[in-house]
Structures are given as structure tokens and as C-alpha cells.
Amino acid sequence: MREVAGVVATVGMLGVVAAAGGALLGGFLSDKLKRRRLFVLAAAFIFIGGALAEAFAWSLPQLIIGAVLMQLAIAVFATVDQAIVYAIIPDRAESGRYMAVVAFAQKIPSAIAPLIAPLIITIGAVGAEKNYTLLYLIGAVFALIGGLIIMFKVKGVR
């Protein structure tokens, strides 16, 4: 049991480092290059890489790499997403209202995912085995769809 706790702690620390680095570097570079949508798409592809690593992992190092890549991607996305939101607020006088709507919209997937995930991992499952591969693949597809939507549909920022 101590081995599991050590692995969880290590993955957690690596995730924190990756998230901090991704947030700082993603925010800095997107400001410097004035390219927000490009960083969202890059974050989507990094997340896809992490999800694929997790989906097809057969060893602990692969799982750790996948988890760290996904944390990095989430941090880059979150930082640049906030910059996009601030840039496209239509009326600064009512920014609180718009930010509340955005915050609510950002929480919806976090509320729905834990309700849907147990159903997904049972699709094609045999016995006690769960289909986590499908769960990660679906996550990768959603990351791709989200990145492409922002890249090609959001026109207010570069």
C-alpha cells in the first residue's frame, strides 16, 4: 500500500510541476506571440497525446507520462482560455455577469463527466475489467473537438 501512496504522491507532484509550467509558459507565450487559439489547439493535441498514452499504457511509466501530459495540457488551456474570455467580453460594464456565465459553462463538464464515466467504462467490459481505454479515447475526441471549435469558430482573438 505504501508503494501506491508513493506513486500517487509522485504523480501528483509531477502534475503540479507540469501544470505550473504549462500555465506560466502557455500564458507568457500566448501573450508574447499574440496567438491564443493556436495555444488552445496545441493544448488539445498535448491532451490527446496524454489520453492516448493512458489509453494504451501497459506500464506505470506510460501512465505517469500520460497523466503529466494531460495536466500540462489542462494548464495551458485554462490559462489561454481565460485570456480569450477576457478578450471577447462584449460589454466591460457587465463583465461580472459574463464571467459568471462562463464560470457556470466551465463547470458543466466537471459535473456531467463523473455521471457519464461509469457508463462508458462498462461498454464492452468483460467481467470485472473496466473499459478505461474507451474512456480515455472519448476524452481525446472531446479534446480534439473542443480545440477545433475554438480554433475555427472563435474569431475575436488571434
C-alpha positions in Angstrom: 0.0 0.0 0.0 2.9 2.3 0.7 4.1 1.8 -2.9 0.8 3.0 -4.2 0.8 6.1 -1.9 4.3 6.9 -3.1 3.3 6.6 -6.8 0.3 8.8 -6.2 2.4 11.4 -4.4 5.0 11.4 -7.2 2.4 11.7 -10.0 0.7 14.5 -8.0 4.0 16.4 -7.7 4.9 15.9 -11.3 1.4 17.0 -12.2 1.7 20.2 -10.1 5.1 21.0 -11.8 3.7 20.3 -15.2 0.6 22.4 -14.5 2.6 25.3 -13.1 5.0 25.2 -16.0 2.2 24.9 -18.6 0.2 27.8 -17.1 3.2 30.1 -16.9 4.7 29.2 -20.2 1.4 29.0 -22.1 0.2 32.3 -20.8 3.6 34.0 -21.4 4.0 32.7 -24.9 0.4 33.3 -25.9 0.8 37.0 -24.7 4.1 37.4 -26.5 3.1 35.8 -29.8 -0.5 37.2 -29.6 -1.8 33.7 -30.7 -4.4 32.5 -28.3 -6.3 30.0 -30.5 -3.1 28.3 -31.6 -2.3 27.5 -27.9 -5.7 26.1 -27.3 -5.3 23.8 -30.3 -1.7 22.9 -29.0 -3.2 22.1 -25.6 -5.8 19.9 -27.2 -3.1 17.9 -29.0 -1.0 17.6 -25.9 -4.1 16.3 -24.0 -4.8 13.9 -26.9 -1.2 12.6 -26.5 -1.6 12.1 -22.8 -5.0 10.4 -23.2 -3.6 8.1 -25.8 -0.7 7.3 -23.6 -3.1 6.5 -20.8 -5.5 4.5 -23.0 -2.8 2.2 -24.3 -0.5 2.1 -21.3 0.8 -1.3 -20.2 3.3 0.0 -17.6 3.4 2.5 -14.8 5.8 4.9 -16.6 3.4 5.2 -19.5 0.6 6.0 -17.1 2.7 8.7 -15.4 3.7 10.2 -18.7 0.0 10.3 -19.8 -1.1 11.9 -16.6 1.6 14.6 -16.7 0.9 15.4 -20.3 -2.8 15.8 -19.5 -2.0 18.1 -16.6 0.2 20.2 -18.8 -2.4 20.5 -21.4 -5.2 21.4 -19.0 -3.0 24.2 -17.5 -2.1 25.6 -20.9 -5.7 25.5 -22.0 -7.1 27.0 -18.7 -4.6 30.0 -18.9 -5.2 30.8 -22.5 -9.0 30.2 -22.2 -9.2 32.8 -19.5 -7.3 35.3 -21.8 -9.7 34.5 -24.6 -12.7 35.0 -22.4 -11.4 38.4 -21.1 -10.7 39.5 -24.7 -14.1 38.7 -26.1 -16.3 40.0 -23.3 -18.8 42.2 -25.2 -19.6 44.8 -22.5 -16.9 45.5 -19.9 -19.5 47.3 -17.7 -21.3 43.9 -17.3 -18.2 41.7 -17.2 -19.2 40.2 -13.8 -22.4 38.8 -15.4 -20.5 37.4 -18.4 -17.8 35.9 -16.3 -20.4 34.2 -14.1 -22.0 32.6 -17.3 -18.5 31.5 -18.4 -17.7 30.0 -15.0 -21.0 28.1 -15.0 -20.4 26.8 -18.5 -16.9 25.7 -17.5 -18.3 23.7 -14.5 -20.9 21.8 -16.6 -18.5 19.2 -18.0 -17.0 18.7 -14.5 -20.4 17.9 -13.2 -21.5 15.7 -16.0 -18.4 13.7 -16.6 -18.5 11.7 -13.3 -22.1 10.8 -14.1 -21.3 9.5 -17.6 -17.8 7.9 -17.0 -19.2 4.9 -15.1 -21.5 4.1 -18.0 -18.6 4.5 -20.5 -16.2 2.2 -18.7 -18.8 -0.6 -18.8 -19.2 -0.5 -22.6 -17.6 -3.7 -23.9 -16.3 -4.6 -20.4 -15.7 -8.2 -19.7 -16.3 -9.4 -16.1 -14.7 -7.2 -13.5 -12.5 -5.5 -16.1 -13.5 -1.9 -16.9 -13.0 -0.2 -20.3 -10.8 2.7 -19.4 -9.3 2.6 -22.8 -12.7 3.8 -24.3 -13.0 6.5 -21.6 -9.6 8.0 -22.5 -10.3 7.7 -26.2 -13.6 9.6 -25.8 -11.7 12.2 -23.7 -9.2 12.6 -26.6 -12.0 13.0 -29.1 -13.7 15.7 -27.0 -10.4 17.5 -26.6 -9.9 17.5 -30.4 -13.5 18.7 -31.0 -13.1 21.5 -28.4 -9.7 22.6 -29.8 -11.0 22.7 -33.3 -14.1 24.6 -32.4 -12.1 27.3 -30.7 -9.5 27.4 -33.5 -12.1 27.8 -36.3 -15.2 29.3 -34.7 -13.8 31.9 -32.3 -12.9 34.9 -34.4 -12.5 37.7 -31.9 -8.9 36.7 -31.0 -5.9 35.6 -32.9 
